[in-house]
Amino acid sequence: MVLEKLGESLKNTLRKITGASHVDEKLVNELVKDIQRALLQGDTNVKLVFGITKKIKERALKEEPPKGITRKEFLVKIVYDELVDFLGGPGAKIKIEGKPFKIMLVGLFGNGKTTSAGKIGSYYKKRGLKVAAIQTDTWRPAAYEQLETNSKRAGITFMGLKGEKSPTKIYKHFEKELDDYDLVIIDTAGRDALNDELIEELNNINTAVKPSETLLVMSADVGQAAETQAKKFHDTCKVTGVVMTKMEGTAKGGGALIACSVTGAPVKFIGTGEKTEDFEEFKPEGFVGRLLGMGDLEALLEKAKEAITEEEAQDLGRKLLKGEFNLLDLYEQMSALKKMGPLGKVMEMIPGMSHIQMPKEALQVQEQKLKIWKHIMDSMTQEELEEPDIITGTRIDRIAQGSGVESTEVRSLLKQYKQSKKLVKMMKGADSEKGMQKAMQRLQKGGRAGFKF
């Protein structure tokens, strides 16, 4: 989970607000100290920490909440607003305009430039763009093969000249072909430090490429030292933004994000894992929402779009409206959920779900359950998938044997199907939003709602 410790600390702080009988100066002071402690533990610059908490305290004690909002709700909103502003406000979205749009990646050794090149390519290919990646890193021995592999995995075109020592010559060799692409990603070489040799090389390739965006790829574990790094690269090759990698594995990620927000080189993407799909546009509003346990619906919808096409969604929607639902539909839902990533990350984006104290082990069991159910359905006939009600004892035994599981697992899947079908029927009967809410309430009261694993 991204910045798990920082997020948990901030959620605990908000629980203190919601659990308080009233808001007074004592509560505000406690809140400020908790936020200071959480941010400092996340390796955030002391001066910046005291700056944000001073703003929160001043607003909390001086401003009056708007009509219809309680003082507790207003205090939560103040914390949210100031953290969003702290991390860059509305964010800095890249607008792909002109053809070819060129993104050049720069950075030091070991920060994940080549991995990020594949992830950026995959991100934009899923959004309908024709993408190519050019390997101009002539220093690292395996750079050529790594980008070639990452490009194949992402489904984008790879360009490179093995053995050529001049990055500029490599780029010039492919330059005429680039007009066929919407987006071209140029992966450059790094060094252990930003020395004169790297500066000269970056200046040369920058002059040849004339990039639309120059993104500094930086590992989150540098913490607040990110500010110095970002400023140096910004002065050298006019960095327009930052790709922050390894956000999932360090407590220093918050410090790195905040450090970049004050350099003029805003964070535009974050890497949240090793897989190609563990990559997202950095939007401070949604990110802070997840940290505070409020969810991030926009990111969730983005993930859903990647997992299921609009046509598939409309087809499933038509079936639901007709009250039709079989194991094939359940299978499609499970496949889409799997494509969206680990359940823990998906839950993080759903408002309210991140407050549920679910152990990592439980989430892993649930993901394993999805895998088992997919194996079970692979062992069913087409007739059984379309008409699950025909599956009785002897069929259950046959399916269990064919999929290599216990018969109890097959029965568990069928139970899940019946619960899901019941939910679909209740939704079909809800002709209005009010009716839908009543249907959900009936299910929740019975303790049998939704996908239980």
C-alpha positions as CSV (number, residue, x, y, z in Angstrom):
1,M,0.0,0.0,0.0
2,V,1.4,3.4,-1.0
3,L,2.9,5.3,2.1
4,E,1.1,2.9,4.4
5,K,2.6,4.2,7.7
6,L,2.0,7.9,6.8
7,G,-1.5,7.1,5.7
8,E,-2.3,5.1,8.9
9,S,-1.0,7.9,11.1
10,L,-3.1,10.5,9.3
11,K,-6.2,8.3,9.5
12,N,-5.7,7.9,13.2
13,T,-5.5,11.6,13.5
14,L,-8.9,12.0,11.7
15,R,-10.4,9.4,13.9
16,K,-9.5,11.6,16.8
17,I,-11.5,14.4,15.2
18,T,-14.6,12.4,14.4
19,G,-14.6,10.8,17.9
20,A,-14.3,14.1,19.7
21,S,-17.4,15.5,21.4
22,H,-16.6,19.0,20.2
23,V,-13.8,21.0,18.5
24,D,-11.8,23.3,20.7
25,E,-8.2,24.7,20.9
26,K,-7.0,21.7,22.8
27,L,-8.2,19.3,20.1
28,V,-6.7,21.4,17.3
29,N,-3.3,21.5,19.2
30,E,-3.4,17.7,19.5
31,L,-4.3,17.4,15.8
32,V,-1.4,19.6,14.8
33,K,1.1,17.7,16.9
34,D,-0.2,14.4,15.4
35,I,0.2,15.7,11.8
36,Q,3.7,17.0,12.6
37,R,4.7,13.7,14.0
38,A,3.3,11.8,11.0
39,L,5.0,14.0,8.4
40,L,8.3,14.1,10.2
41,Q,8.3,10.3,10.4
42,G,7.7,10.3,6.7
43,D,11.0,12.2,6.3
44,T,9.4,15.6,5.4
45,N,11.4,18.8,5.7
46,V,10.9,20.3,9.2
47,K,10.4,23.9,7.9
48,L,7.7,22.7,5.5
49,V,6.0,20.6,8.2
50,F,5.7,23.6,10.6
51,G,4.5,25.7,7.7
52,I,1.5,23.5,6.9
53,T,0.6,22.8,10.5
54,K,0.6,26.6,11.2
55,K,-1.9,27.1,8.3
56,I,-4.1,24.3,9.6
57,K,-4.1,25.7,13.1
58,E,-4.9,29.2,12.0
59,R,-7.7,28.2,9.8
60,A,-9.2,25.8,12.3
61,L,-9.3,28.5,15.0
62,K,-10.2,31.5,13.0
63,E,-12.5,30.4,10.1
64,E,-16.2,29.6,10.5
65,P,-17.6,26.5,8.8
66,P,-20.0,27.1,5.9
67,K,-23.7,26.5,6.4
68,G,-24.6,22.8,6.5
69,I,-21.2,21.7,7.6
70,T,-20.3,20.9,11.2
71,R,-17.1,22.2,12.8
72,K,-15.7,18.6,12.9
73,E,-16.4,18.1,9.2
74,F,-14.9,21.5,8.5
75,L,-11.7,20.6,10.4
76,V,-11.3,17.4,8.3
77,K,-11.8,19.5,5.2
78,I,-9.1,22.0,6.3
79,V,-6.6,19.1,6.8
80,Y,-7.5,17.7,3.4
81,D,-7.2,21.0,1.6
82,E,-3.9,21.9,3.1
83,L,-2.3,18.5,2.4
84,V,-3.5,18.7,-1.2
85,D,-2.0,22.2,-1.5
86,F,1.2,20.9,0.2
87,L,1.5,18.2,-2.5
88,G,1.0,20.5,-5.5
89,G,-2.7,21.6,-5.5
90,P,-4.6,20.5,-8.6
91,G,-1.6,18.5,-10.0
92,A,0.2,18.8,-13.3
93,K,-1.4,16.6,-15.9
94,I,0.5,16.0,-19.2
95,K,-1.5,17.0,-22.2
96,I,-0.5,15.0,-25.3
97,E,-0.7,17.5,-28.1
98,G,1.0,17.5,-31.5
99,K,2.6,14.5,-33.2
100,P,4.9,13.1,-32.2
101,F,4.7,14.2,-28.6
102,K,8.2,13.4,-27.1
103,I,8.9,12.5,-23.5
104,M,12.5,12.4,-22.5
105,L,13.4,10.5,-19.3
106,V,16.5,11.6,-17.3
107,G,17.9,10.6,-13.9
108,L,20.7,8.9,-12.0
109,F,21.5,5.1,-12.1
110,G,19.2,2.8,-10.3
111,N,16.1,5.0,-10.1
112,G,14.0,3.1,-12.6
113,K,14.2,5.1,-15.9
114,T,14.0,2.1,-18.2
115,T,11.2,0.5,-16.2
116,S,9.3,3.8,-16.2
117,A,9.7,4.0,-19.9
118,G,7.8,0.8,-20.3
119,K,5.1,1.8,-17.8
120,I,4.5,5.2,-19.4
121,G,4.3,3.5,-22.8
122,S,1.7,1.0,-21.5
123,Y,-0.2,3.8,-19.7
124,Y,-0.7,5.8,-22.9
125,K,-1.2,2.7,-25.2
126,K,-4.2,1.8,-23.1
127,R,-5.6,5.2,-23.8
128,G,-5.5,4.7,-27.5
129,L,-2.1,6.2,-28.5
130,K,0.5,4.7,-30.8
131,V,3.7,4.7,-28.8
132,A,7.4,4.0,-29.4
133,A,10.3,3.9,-27.0
134,I,13.9,4.8,-28.1
135,Q,16.9,3.4,-26.2
136,T,19.7,6.0,-26.0
137,D,21.4,4.7,-22.9
138,T,24.8,3.6,-24.1
139,W,26.4,3.2,-20.7
140,R,24.5,0.5,-18.9
141,P,25.3,-2.9,-20.5
142,A,21.8,-4.4,-20.2
143,A,19.9,-1.2,-21.0
144,Y,19.1,-2.2,-24.6
145,E,17.7,-5.6,-23.7
146,Q,15.8,-4.3,-20.7
147,L,13.9,-1.6,-22.7
148,E,13.3,-4.1,-25.5
149,T,11.7,-6.5,-23.1
150,N,9.7,-3.8,-21.3
151,S,8.5,-2.5,-24.7
152,K,7.3,-5.9,-25.8
153,R,5.5,-6.4,-22.4
154,A,3.8,-3.0,-22.8
155,G,2.9,-3.6,-26.5
156,I,4.8,-0.6,-27.8
157,T,7.4,-0.3,-30.6
158,F,11.0,-0.5,-29.5
159,M,13.8,1.3,-31.3
160,G,17.6,1.0,-30.6
161,L,21.0,0.5,-32.2
162,K,23.0,-2.1,-30.3
163,G,26.7,-1.2,-30.2
164,E,26.3,2.5,-31.1
165,K,28.0,4.7,-28.5
166,S,26.4,8.1,-29.5
167,P,22.9,8.7,-28.0
168,T,22.4,11.5,-30.5
169,K,23.2,9.3,-33.5
170,I,20.8,6.7,-32.2
171,Y,18.0,9.3,-32.0
172,K,18.8,10.8,-35.4
173,H,18.7,7.3,-37.0
174,F,15.1,6.8,-36.1
175,E,13.9,10.5,-36.3
176,K,12.2,10.2,-39.7
177,E,10.1,7.2,-38.5
178,L,8.7,9.1,-35.4
179,D,6.0,11.0,-37.3
180,D,4.0,7.8,-37.4
181,Y,3.7,7.8,-33.6
182,D,1.5,9.8,-31.3
183,L,4.0,9.5,-28.4
184,V,7.7,8.8,-28.4
185,I,9.6,8.0,-25.1
186,I,13.4,8.6,-25.1
187,D,15.2,6.7,-22.4
188,T,18.6,8.3,-21.6
189,A,21.7,7.2,-19.7
190,G,22.4,8.0,-16.0
191,R,25.4,8.2,-13.8
192,D,26.0,7.8,-10.1
193,A,25.9,11.6,-9.8
194,L,25.1,14.6,-11.9
195,N,28.6,15.2,-13.1
196,D,30.0,17.3,-16.0
197,E,30.0,14.3,-18.4
198,L,26.3,13.6,-17.8
199,I,25.4,17.3,-18.1
200,E,27.1,17.5,-21.5
201,E,25.4,14.3,-22.7
202,L,22.0,15.5,-21.6
203,N,22.5,18.8,-23.3
204,N,23.4,17.1,-26.5
205,I,20.5,14.7,-26.6
206,N,18.1,17.5,-25.4
207,T,19.2,19.7,-28.3
208,A,18.6,16.8,-30.8
209,V,15.3,15.6,-29.4
210,K,13.7,19.0,-28.4
211,P,11.4,17.1,-26.0
212,S,7.8,18.1,-25.3
213,E,8.3,17.0,-21.7
214,T,11.5,16.2,-19.8
215,L,10.7,14.0,-16.8
216,L,13.2,13.3,-14.0
217,V,12.8,9.7,-12.7
218,M,13.6,9.5,-9.1
219,S,13.3,6.9,-6.4
220,A,11.1,7.8,-3.4
221,D,13.6,6.5,-0.9
222,V,15.7,9.6,-1.4
223,G,13.2,11.4,0.9
224,Q,13.7,15.1,1.3
225,A,17.0,15.0,-0.6
226,A,14.7,14.9,-3.7
227,E,14.5,18.7,-3.5
228,T,18.2,19.1,-4.2
229,Q,18.2,16.5,-7.0
230,A,15.2,17.9,-8.7
231,K,16.6,21.5,-8.6
232,K,20.0,20.3,-10.1
233,F,18.3,18.5,-13.0
234,H,15.9,21.3,-13.5
235,D,18.8,23.8,-13.9
236,T,20.6,21.4,-16.2
237,C,17.9,20.3,-18.7
238,K,14.8,22.2,-17.8
239,V,12.9,19.3,-16.2
240,T,9.2,19.7,-16.5
241,G,8.1,17.1,-14.1
242,V,9.1,14.1,-11.9
243,V,8.3,10.4,-12.1
244,M,8.5,9.1,-8.5
245,T,9.3,5.4,-8.4
246,K,9.3,2.8,-5.6
247,M,6.5,4.6,-3.7
248,E,5.3,1.3,-2.2
249,G,8.5,0.3,-0.4
250,T,9.7,3.3,1.6
251,A,8.6,5.5,4.5
252,K,10.4,8.4,2.8
253,G,7.9,8.7,-0.1
254,G,6.0,11.5,1.6
255,G,9.1,13.6,2.0
256,A,10.1,13.1,-1.6
257,L,6.7,14.1,-2.9
258,I,6.6,17.2,-0.8
259,A,10.2,18.1,-1.6
260,C,9.4,18.0,-5.3
261,S,6.3,20.1,-4.9
262,V,8.4,23.2,-4.0
263,T,11.0,22.9,-6.8
264,G,9.0,23.9,-9.9
265,A,9.2,20.3,-11.1
266,P,5.9,18.8,-10.0
267,V,5.4,15.0,-9.7
268,K,3.4,13.8,-12.7
269,F,3.5,10.0,-12.3
270,I,4.1,7.6,-9.4
271,G,5.2,4.0,-9.5
272,T,3.5,1.9,-6.9
273,G,4.9,-1.6,-7.6
274,E,7.0,-3.7,-9.9
275,K,4.3,-4.6,-12.4
276,T,3.6,-2.6,-15.6
277,E,0.1,-1.6,-14.3
278,D,1.5,-0.4,-10.9
279,F,1.8,3.1,-12.3
280,E,-0.5,6.1,-12.2
281,E,-0.8,9.8,-12.9
282,F,-0.2,11.8,-9.7
283,K,-3.3,13.7,-8.6
284,P,-2.8,15.3,-5.2
285,E,-6.6,15.3,-4.5
286,G,-7.0,11.6,-5.0
287,F,-3.7,10.7,-3.4
288,V,-4.5,12.7,-0.2
289,G,-8.0,11.1,-0.2
290,R,-6.4,7.7,-0.1
291,L,-4.0,8.7,2.6
292,L,-6.9,10.0,4.8
293,G,-9.1,6.9,4.0
294,M,-11.5,8.9,1.9
295,G,-10.8,6.9,-1.3
296,D,-10.0,7.9,-4.8
297,L,-13.0,7.3,-7.1
298,E,-11.3,8.9,-10.2
299,A,-8.3,6.5,-9.9
300,L,-10.7,3.6,-9.4
301,L,-12.6,4.4,-12.5
302,E,-9.4,4.7,-14.5
303,K,-8.4,1.2,-13.3
304,A,-11.8,-0.1,-14.2
305,K,-11.6,1.4,-17.7
306,E,-8.3,-0.5,-18.2
307,A,-9.8,-3.7,-16.9
308,I,-13.0,-3.8,-18.9
309,T,-13.9,-2.2,-22.3
310,E,-16.9,0.2,-22.6
311,E,-18.7,-2.4,-24.8
312,E,-18.2,-5.1,-22.2
313,A,-19.5,-2.8,-19.5
314,Q,-22.6,-1.9,-21.5
315,D,-23.3,-5.6,-22.3
316,L,-23.0,-6.5,-18.6
317,G,-25.2,-3.6,-17.8
318,R,-27.9,-4.8,-20.2
319,K,-27.8,-8.2,-18.6
320,L,-28.2,-6.8,-15.1
321,L,-31.1,-4.7,-16.1
322,K,-32.9,-7.8,-17.5
323,G,-32.1,-9.7,-14.3
324,E,-29.8,-12.1,-16.2
325,F,-26.7,-13.2,-14.4
326,N,-24.7,-16.5,-14.8
327,L,-21.3,-17.8,-13.9
328,L,-19.8,-16.4,-17.2
329,D,-20.8,-12.9,-16.0
330,L,-19.3,-13.6,-12.6
331,Y,-16.2,-14.9,-14.3
332,E,-15.9,-11.7,-16.3
333,Q,-16.3,-9.6,-13.2
334,M,-13.6,-11.5,-11.4
335,S,-11.2,-11.2,-14.4
336,A,-11.8,-7.5,-14.5
337,L,-11.2,-7.2,-10.7
338,K,-7.9,-9.2,-11.2
339,K,-6.7,-6.8,-13.9
340,M,-7.3,-3.8,-11.6
341,G,-4.5,-5.0,-9.4
342,P,-4.1,-6.4,-5.9
343,L,-7.3,-6.2,-3.8
344,G,-5.5,-4.1,-1.2
345,K,-4.8,-1.3,-3.7
346,V,-8.3,-1.5,-5.1
347,M,-9.9,-1.2,-1.6
348,E,-7.6,1.8,-0.9
349,M,-9.4,3.7,-3.7
350,I,-13.0,2.9,-2.5
351,P,-14.3,5.6,-0.1
352,G,-14.6,4.2,3.4
353,M,-13.0,0.8,2.6
354,S,-9.5,1.8,3.7
355,H,-10.9,2.3,7.3
356,I,-11.7,-1.4,7.4
357,Q,-8.9,-3.0,9.4
358,M,-8.3,-6.0,7.1
359,P,-5.0,-7.8,7.6
360,K,-2.7,-8.3,4.6
361,E,-3.0,-12.1,5.1
362,A,-6.8,-11.9,4.7
363,L,-6.4,-10.0,1.4
364,Q,-3.9,-12.5,0.1
365,V,-6.4,-15.3,1.0
366,Q,-9.1,-13.5,-1.0
367,E,-6.9,-13.1,-4.0
368,Q,-6.0,-16.8,-3.8
369,K,-9.8,-17.6,-3.6
370,L,-10.3,-15.7,-6.9
371,K,-7.6,-17.8,-8.5
372,I,-9.2,-21.0,-7.3
373,W,-12.6,-20.0,-8.5
374,K,-11.3,-19.3,-12.0
375,H,-9.7,-22.8,-12.1
376,I,-13.1,-24.2,-11.0
377,M,-15.0,-22.4,-13.8
378,D,-12.4,-23.5,-16.3
379,S,-13.4,-27.1,-15.4
380,M,-17.1,-26.5,-16.1
381,T,-19.0,-27.1,-19.3
382,Q,-20.5,-24.3,-21.3
383,E,-24.0,-25.4,-20.2
384,E,-23.0,-25.4,-16.5
385,L,-21.5,-21.8,-16.8
386,E,-24.7,-20.6,-18.5
387,E,-27.1,-22.5,-16.3
388,P,-25.4,-22.9,-12.8
389,D,-28.6,-24.2,-11.2
390,I,-28.1,-27.6,-12.9
391,I,-24.9,-28.2,-10.9
392,T,-25.8,-30.7,-8.3
393,G,-23.8,-33.3,-6.2
394,T,-22.3,-35.5,-9.0
395,R,-21.4,-32.5,-11.1
396,I,-19.8,-30.8,-8.1
397,D,-17.6,-33.9,-7.5
398,R,-16.6,-34.0,-11.2
399,I,-15.8,-30.3,-11.4
400,A,-13.7,-30.5,-8.1
401,Q,-11.8,-33.4,-9.5
402,G,-11.2,-31.7,-12.8
403,S,-9.9,-28.5,-11.2
404,G,-7.9,-30.2,-8.4
405,V,-9.8,-28.7,-5.5
406,E,-12.1,-29.9,-2.7
407,S,-15.8,-30.0,-3.4
408,T,-16.3,-27.5,-0.6
409,E,-14.5,-24.9,-2.9
410,V,-17.0,-25.6,-5.7
411,R,-19.9,-25.2,-3.3
412,S,-18.4,-21.9,-2.0
413,L,-18.3,-20.6,-5.6
414,L,-21.9,-21.6,-6.2
415,K,-22.9,-19.9,-2.9
416,Q,-21.2,-16.7,-4.1
417,Y,-23.0,-16.9,-7.4
418,K,-26.4,-17.2,-5.7
419,Q,-25.7,-14.3,-3.5
420,S,-24.6,-12.2,-6.5
421,K,-27.6,-13.2,-8.4
422,K,-29.9,-12.2,-5.5
423,L,-28.2,-8.8,-5.4
424,V,-28.8,-8.4,-9.2
425,K,-32.5,-9.2,-8.8
426,M,-32.9,-6.8,-6.0
427,M,-31.2,-4.1,-8.1
428,K,-33.5,-4.9,-11.0
429,G,-36.5,-4.3,-8.8
430,A,-35.1,-0.9,-7.6
431,D,-36.6,1.5,-10.2
432,S,-35.3,4.6,-8.5
433,E,-32.2,5.6,-6.6
434,K,-34.3,5.4,-3.4
435,G,-35.4,1.9,-4.3
436,M,-31.8,0.9,-4.9
437,Q,-30.7,2.2,-1.5
438,K,-33.5,0.2,0.1
439,A,-32.4,-2.9,-1.7
440,M,-28.8,-2.4,-0.5
441,Q,-29.9,-1.8,3.0
442,R,-32.0,-5.0,3.1
443,L,-28.9,-7.0,2.0
444,Q,-26.6,-5.3,4.5
445,K,-29.1,-5.9,7.3
446,G,-29.1,-9.6,6.4
447,G,-25.3,-9.7,6.5
448,R,-25.3,-11.4,3.1
449,A,-24.4,-8.5,0.8
450,G,-22.0,-8.3,-2.0
451,F,-18.8,-10.3,-2.8
452,K,-17.9,-12.3,0.3
453,F,-14.8,-14.5,0.0
